[in-house]
Amino acid sequence: MWRPSRRDVLLASGGFAACAAGQFDSGWPLAQWPGDEDEMNPSAIPQHVQPAIPSKSSLYDPLVLFAETTLVTGGAVSPNTAALANPHAMPMELLTVRFRIHTVNPTGTGQSVSGLGVGVKMDMGKIPMIDDGVPVSLLSTARDDSNDANNGYLVFSDTTLSPTARVYDYTWRLKYPLFIPPGAVVTPLFTHLTQTPFDVKVGITYFCRVHRGSAKTPAVVQVPWVSSYKSKIFDINSGANVADSAQSKETDIRNQFSHPIEVARIGGRVSTYVAPAATPANMNYESIFSIMAHRYLRLTMRGSRGDDIIRTPTLFGSVFPLAWKCWDLITPWYMEPGEFYDTQLFLDAFTGPTSGNDSARMQVGVSVVGYQRLNTRTLEGAL
């Protein structure tokens, strides 16, 4: 019969380093460490360091679901929702959502679209999960994006077989597994936000686990809620050299429910794009000129109850560094019913980086990623 070694137990309880430093107090004299006196008696091990070996009857089966669709400029469409439904007669949990976007059959180099150019609304039955038109990049952190230098990676044109546009992947890892009852489906609605004149292909992947055996239905479900603010278009063309500002509305970043929202993360992204006057190309990127925003763009954030969140105009990159593009809350706070966050952006005057006939633009997105606690019966009644 297997029994943990002292090292196994120390590592499982997080105390190995502390033990090496002489600071570990397990409550057990080392001469009488559980298992030393009876290696066939694993019940002597404290419960909090018991190895996590579930019985076969309580295991989960992995499940990946995928759907895709094409967006025309300014259009909105849902992919095949039947492909995203739980095919089993048992509950499942959604763990991760991945988005992949790229322009369709680009004809010239740079005809790309990044995550601020595609919005998503997501619901499970009558329960809203993502507010209308939240850019897909504002759901994830840059740590989870599989993009080359946060600037996508090249995709080949179907007609020329040469690298032209870029593909962007965004991975949203849920803090809490989302319980989905049998027959329910999480339905996305994608919107083309007109940052490119080209059609956009959008793929969505659900990474799930299916309950089987004796897996228990939770009494309370943590359902995601995401809302965002998408700024006006800033002119950052060469020679503009004027200060500018923008401010969110009460209906942007808000808690529309009658119960509190646990705020887990605040996201911040910048999208820049260049439209050469001589061609229809639209080079839309996450980072090509975004570093300017981290030098010249500042923001404040204030709750509608009067509490300061970002008190003084703070450099955008100091709140949302390029490597993360988010502010993860180690200790979450709560957004009260009806509360909204007022976000103000301040762009300092500077000389733009472009030349010739290029027209450079910049747009800023800020989001709140949170969770609402719902009774399972309430959730099932809204499906």
C-alpha positions as CSV (number, residue, x, y, z in Angstrom):
1,M,0.0,0.0,0.0
2,W,1.3,3.4,-0.9
3,R,2.1,5.9,1.8
4,P,3.4,9.4,1.5
5,S,7.0,10.2,2.4
6,R,7.8,13.0,4.7
7,R,8.7,15.1,1.6
8,D,5.3,14.3,0.0
9,V,3.4,15.4,3.1
10,L,5.5,18.6,3.4
11,L,5.0,19.5,-0.2
12,A,1.3,18.7,-0.1
13,S,0.8,21.0,2.9
14,G,2.9,23.8,1.4
15,G,5.4,23.6,4.2
16,F,8.6,22.2,2.6
17,A,10.3,25.6,2.3
18,A,9.2,26.6,5.7
19,C,10.5,23.3,7.2
20,A,13.8,23.8,5.5
21,A,13.9,27.3,7.1
22,G,13.1,25.9,10.5
23,Q,9.7,27.6,10.5
24,F,7.4,24.6,9.9
25,D,5.1,23.7,12.7
26,S,2.9,20.7,11.7
27,G,1.7,19.9,15.2
28,W,3.4,16.5,14.8
29,P,6.7,15.7,16.4
30,L,9.1,14.6,13.6
31,A,9.9,11.4,15.5
32,Q,6.2,10.5,15.4
33,W,5.4,11.7,11.9
34,P,2.2,10.0,10.7
35,G,3.1,6.8,8.9
36,D,6.5,6.4,10.6
37,E,5.0,4.2,13.2
38,D,2.6,2.4,10.9
39,E,3.2,2.6,7.2
40,M,0.0,0.6,6.6
41,N,-2.1,3.2,8.3
42,P,-2.7,6.2,6.0
43,S,-5.7,7.2,8.1
44,A,-3.1,8.6,10.5
45,I,-2.3,11.3,8.0
46,P,-4.0,14.7,8.8
47,Q,-7.0,15.3,6.5
48,H,-5.5,18.4,4.9
49,V,-2.6,16.5,3.5
50,Q,-4.5,13.4,2.4
51,P,-3.6,12.6,-1.3
52,A,-6.3,13.7,-3.7
53,I,-7.2,10.3,-5.2
54,P,-11.0,10.4,-6.1
55,S,-12.9,7.2,-6.5
56,K,-13.7,6.2,-10.1
57,S,-17.4,6.9,-9.5
58,S,-16.7,10.6,-8.9
59,L,-14.4,11.3,-11.9
60,Y,-15.2,13.6,-14.7
61,D,-14.9,13.0,-18.5
62,P,-13.1,15.7,-20.6
63,L,-15.1,17.3,-23.4
64,V,-14.1,19.9,-26.1
65,L,-16.8,21.7,-28.1
66,F,-16.1,23.9,-31.1
67,A,-18.1,26.2,-33.4
68,E,-17.2,29.0,-35.9
69,T,-18.8,31.6,-38.0
70,T,-18.0,34.5,-40.3
71,L,-18.8,38.1,-39.5
72,V,-19.5,40.7,-42.2
73,T,-18.7,44.4,-41.5
74,G,-21.0,45.7,-38.8
75,G,-22.9,42.4,-38.6
76,A,-23.8,40.2,-35.6
77,V,-24.3,36.4,-35.7
78,S,-24.2,33.3,-33.4
79,P,-22.3,30.2,-34.5
80,N,-24.0,26.8,-34.6
81,T,-25.2,26.5,-31.0
82,A,-26.0,22.8,-31.4
83,A,-22.3,22.2,-31.7
84,L,-21.8,23.9,-28.3
85,A,-24.5,22.1,-26.4
86,N,-23.8,19.3,-23.9
87,P,-24.3,16.1,-25.9
88,H,-24.7,14.0,-22.7
89,A,-27.6,13.6,-20.4
90,M,-25.4,14.6,-17.4
91,P,-24.3,18.0,-16.1
92,M,-21.0,19.4,-17.2
93,E,-18.8,22.3,-16.2
94,L,-17.2,24.9,-18.5
95,L,-13.6,25.6,-17.5
96,T,-12.1,27.6,-20.3
97,V,-13.2,29.5,-23.4
98,R,-10.9,30.2,-26.3
99,F,-11.5,32.6,-29.2
100,R,-9.6,32.6,-32.5
101,I,-10.1,35.5,-35.0
102,H,-8.7,36.5,-38.4
103,T,-9.8,38.3,-41.5
104,V,-11.2,36.2,-44.4
105,N,-9.0,35.8,-47.5
106,P,-7.0,39.0,-47.0
107,T,-5.4,40.3,-50.3
108,G,-2.7,42.4,-48.9
109,T,-0.1,42.4,-46.1
110,G,-1.4,43.7,-42.8
111,Q,-5.1,43.2,-43.3
112,S,-5.7,42.0,-39.8
113,V,-8.1,42.4,-36.9
114,S,-7.3,42.0,-33.2
115,G,-9.5,41.3,-30.2
116,L,-10.9,44.8,-29.8
117,G,-12.4,44.4,-33.3
118,V,-14.7,41.5,-32.4
119,G,-17.4,41.8,-29.7
120,V,-19.2,39.0,-27.9
121,K,-22.4,38.7,-25.9
122,M,-22.9,35.4,-24.0
123,D,-25.9,34.0,-22.2
124,M,-26.9,30.7,-20.7
125,G,-30.6,30.5,-21.2
126,K,-32.1,33.7,-19.7
127,I,-29.0,34.3,-17.6
128,P,-26.6,37.0,-19.0
129,M,-22.9,36.2,-18.7
130,I,-21.3,38.8,-20.9
131,D,-22.7,42.2,-21.7
132,D,-23.5,43.2,-25.3
133,G,-20.5,43.6,-27.5
134,V,-17.6,43.1,-25.1
135,P,-14.4,42.8,-27.1
136,V,-13.1,39.2,-26.8
137,S,-9.6,40.4,-25.8
138,L,-11.0,42.0,-22.6
139,L,-12.0,38.6,-21.2
140,S,-8.5,37.1,-21.0
141,T,-5.1,38.1,-19.7
142,A,-2.1,38.5,-22.0
143,R,-0.4,35.7,-20.0
144,D,-3.0,33.2,-21.5
145,D,-2.9,34.5,-25.1
146,S,-0.9,32.4,-27.6
147,N,0.0,35.4,-29.7
148,D,3.5,36.1,-31.0
149,A,4.6,39.1,-28.9
150,N,1.0,39.9,-28.3
151,N,0.7,40.8,-32.0
152,G,-0.9,37.7,-33.4
153,Y,0.8,35.3,-35.8
154,L,0.8,35.2,-39.6
155,V,-1.9,33.4,-41.6
156,F,-1.6,32.5,-45.3
157,S,-4.0,33.9,-47.9
158,D,-6.1,31.1,-49.5
159,T,-5.5,32.7,-52.9
160,T,-1.8,33.7,-52.9
161,L,-0.4,31.2,-50.3
162,S,1.7,34.0,-48.9
163,P,1.6,35.3,-45.3
164,T,-0.7,38.3,-45.1
165,A,-3.0,38.8,-42.1
166,R,-2.6,37.7,-38.5
167,V,-4.5,35.3,-36.3
168,Y,-5.2,36.2,-32.8
169,D,-6.0,33.7,-30.0
170,Y,-7.5,34.7,-26.7
171,T,-8.0,32.3,-23.8
172,W,-10.5,33.0,-21.0
173,R,-9.9,30.7,-18.0
174,L,-12.8,30.9,-15.6
175,K,-12.0,31.4,-12.0
176,Y,-14.9,29.1,-11.0
177,P,-16.1,26.2,-13.1
178,L,-19.4,27.0,-14.6
179,F,-22.0,24.3,-13.9
180,I,-24.2,23.7,-16.9
181,P,-27.3,21.4,-16.4
182,P,-28.2,18.8,-19.0
183,G,-29.8,20.4,-22.1
184,A,-28.5,23.9,-21.4
185,V,-26.1,25.7,-23.7
186,V,-23.9,28.8,-23.3
187,T,-24.7,30.8,-26.4
188,P,-22.3,33.4,-27.9
189,L,-23.4,36.2,-30.2
190,F,-20.4,37.8,-32.1
191,T,-20.4,41.4,-33.5
192,H,-18.1,42.9,-36.1
193,L,-17.0,46.2,-34.5
194,T,-15.8,47.7,-37.9
195,Q,-12.1,48.1,-37.1
196,T,-11.5,46.4,-40.4
197,P,-13.4,46.6,-43.7
198,F,-12.9,42.8,-44.2
199,D,-15.0,39.9,-43.1
200,V,-13.8,38.2,-40.0
201,K,-13.7,34.4,-39.2
202,V,-14.4,33.7,-35.5
203,G,-13.9,30.3,-33.8
204,I,-14.9,29.5,-30.3
205,T,-13.8,26.5,-28.2
206,Y,-15.3,25.3,-24.9
207,F,-13.1,23.2,-22.7
208,C,-15.4,21.3,-20.3
209,R,-15.6,18.3,-18.0
210,V,-18.7,16.1,-17.8
211,H,-20.1,14.8,-14.5
212,R,-20.5,11.1,-14.2
213,G,-21.0,8.6,-11.4
214,S,-21.5,10.3,-8.0
215,A,-20.4,13.8,-8.9
216,K,-22.6,16.1,-6.9
217,T,-24.7,19.1,-8.1
218,P,-23.5,22.2,-6.4
219,A,-25.9,24.2,-4.2
220,V,-24.5,27.5,-5.5
221,V,-23.1,28.3,-8.9
222,Q,-20.7,31.1,-9.7
223,V,-21.8,32.5,-13.0
224,P,-19.5,34.9,-14.9
225,W,-20.5,38.5,-15.6
226,V,-18.4,40.8,-17.8
227,S,-19.0,44.3,-18.8
228,S,-16.8,46.8,-20.6
229,Y,-16.1,50.3,-21.8
230,K,-14.8,50.8,-25.4
231,S,-13.5,54.3,-25.9
232,K,-13.9,56.6,-28.9
233,I,-11.4,56.5,-31.7
234,F,-8.3,58.6,-30.8
235,D,-6.4,60.2,-33.7
236,I,-2.7,59.5,-33.2
237,N,-1.6,60.4,-36.7
238,S,1.7,62.2,-37.2
239,G,1.3,65.9,-36.6
240,A,-1.8,65.7,-34.5
241,N,0.1,66.6,-31.3
242,V,-3.0,67.6,-29.3
243,A,-4.2,66.3,-26.0
244,D,-7.5,64.4,-25.9
245,S,-9.7,62.6,-23.4
246,A,-12.7,60.3,-23.2
247,Q,-15.1,59.1,-20.5
248,S,-17.3,56.0,-20.0
249,K,-21.1,56.1,-19.6
250,E,-23.1,54.8,-16.7
251,T,-24.3,52.0,-18.9
252,D,-20.8,50.7,-19.7
253,I,-19.1,49.0,-16.7
254,R,-22.0,48.3,-14.4
255,N,-23.7,45.7,-12.3
256,Q,-27.2,45.4,-13.8
257,F,-28.4,42.8,-11.2
258,S,-30.1,43.0,-7.9
259,H,-27.3,41.1,-6.2
260,P,-23.6,41.9,-5.8
261,I,-20.9,40.9,-8.3
262,E,-17.5,39.6,-7.1
263,V,-14.9,41.5,-9.1
264,A,-12.0,39.2,-9.9
265,R,-10.2,41.1,-12.6
266,I,-10.0,44.5,-14.4
267,G,-8.7,44.3,-18.0
268,G,-7.2,46.9,-20.2
269,R,-6.2,46.7,-23.8
270,V,-5.2,49.1,-26.6
271,S,-5.8,48.5,-30.3
272,T,-4.0,50.5,-32.9
273,Y,-4.6,50.4,-36.6
274,V,-3.3,52.2,-39.7
275,A,-5.3,52.7,-42.9
276,P,-3.1,53.7,-45.8
277,A,-4.9,56.2,-48.0
278,A,-3.9,54.5,-51.2
279,T,-5.2,51.0,-50.4
280,P,-8.1,49.4,-48.5
281,A,-5.7,47.7,-46.2
282,N,-6.4,48.0,-42.5
283,M,-3.5,47.0,-40.2
284,N,-5.1,46.4,-36.8
285,Y,-2.7,45.3,-34.1
286,E,-2.5,44.9,-30.3
287,S,1.0,46.1,-29.8
288,I,2.6,47.8,-32.8
289,F,1.9,51.3,-31.5
290,S,0.3,50.3,-28.2
291,I,3.5,51.1,-26.3
292,M,2.7,54.7,-27.0
293,A,-0.4,54.3,-24.9
294,H,1.7,53.1,-22.1
295,R,3.8,56.3,-22.3
296,Y,1.1,58.9,-23.1
297,L,-2.2,57.5,-22.0
298,R,-3.5,57.8,-18.4
299,L,-6.7,56.8,-16.7
300,T,-8.8,57.2,-13.6
301,M,-11.6,55.0,-12.3
302,R,-14.2,55.8,-9.7
303,G,-17.1,53.9,-8.3
304,S,-20.6,55.4,-8.4
305,R,-20.8,55.2,-4.6
306,G,-18.0,57.7,-4.5
307,D,-15.0,55.4,-3.8
308,D,-11.8,55.9,-5.7
309,I,-10.4,52.9,-7.5
310,I,-7.7,54.6,-9.6
311,R,-7.5,57.9,-7.8
312,T,-5.2,60.1,-9.9
313,P,-4.4,60.0,-13.6
314,T,-2.2,56.9,-13.8
315,L,-0.2,55.7,-16.7
316,F,-2.2,53.0,-18.5
317,G,0.8,50.6,-18.6
318,S,1.3,51.0,-14.8
319,V,-2.2,49.5,-14.3
320,F,-2.3,47.2,-17.3
321,P,1.3,46.2,-18.1
322,L,2.0,44.9,-21.6
323,A,2.9,41.4,-20.3
324,W,-0.5,41.0,-18.5
325,K,-2.9,43.6,-19.8
326,C,-5.0,43.2,-16.7
327,W,-5.2,43.9,-13.0
328,D,-5.8,40.6,-11.2
329,L,-7.4,41.1,-7.8
330,I,-5.8,38.7,-5.2
331,T,-8.5,39.7,-2.8
332,P,-11.7,40.3,-4.7
333,W,-14.1,43.1,-3.9
334,Y,-17.8,43.4,-4.6
335,M,-19.7,45.6,-7.0
336,E,-23.0,46.5,-5.4
337,P,-26.4,46.2,-7.3
338,G,-26.8,49.1,-9.7
339,E,-23.2,50.3,-9.2
340,F,-21.1,51.5,-12.1
341,Y,-17.5,52.4,-12.6
342,D,-16.7,55.8,-14.2
343,T,-13.5,55.5,-16.3
344,Q,-11.8,58.6,-17.7
345,L,-8.9,58.5,-20.3
346,F,-6.4,61.2,-20.8
347,L,-4.1,61.2,-23.8
348,D,-1.1,63.5,-23.6
349,A,-0.1,65.6,-26.6
350,F,2.7,63.9,-28.6
351,T,4.0,63.5,-32.2
352,G,2.5,60.4,-33.8
353,P,4.7,57.6,-35.3
354,T,3.3,57.4,-38.8
355,S,4.4,59.1,-42.0
356,G,3.1,59.8,-45.5
357,N,-0.6,59.2,-46.1
358,D,-1.1,56.7,-43.3
359,S,-4.0,57.5,-40.9
360,A,-3.2,56.1,-37.5
361,R,-6.0,55.5,-34.9
362,M,-6.2,54.1,-31.4
363,Q,-9.0,52.6,-29.3
364,V,-8.9,51.7,-25.7
365,G,-11.0,49.0,-23.9
366,V,-11.5,48.5,-20.1
367,S,-13.5,45.6,-18.6
368,V,-14.6,44.2,-15.3
369,V,-14.6,40.4,-15.1
370,G,-16.7,39.2,-12.2
371,Y,-19.0,36.4,-10.9
372,Q,-22.5,36.3,-9.5
373,R,-23.6,33.7,-7.0
374,L,-26.8,32.0,-8.0
375,N,-28.7,29.2,-6.3
376,T,-28.8,26.2,-8.5
377,R,-32.6,26.1,-8.5
378,T,-32.6,29.7,-9.6
379,L,-30.2,28.9,-12.4
380,E,-32.2,25.9,-13.6
381,G,-35.4,27.8,-13.5
382,A,-33.9,30.5,-15.9
383,L,-32.9,28.0,-18.6
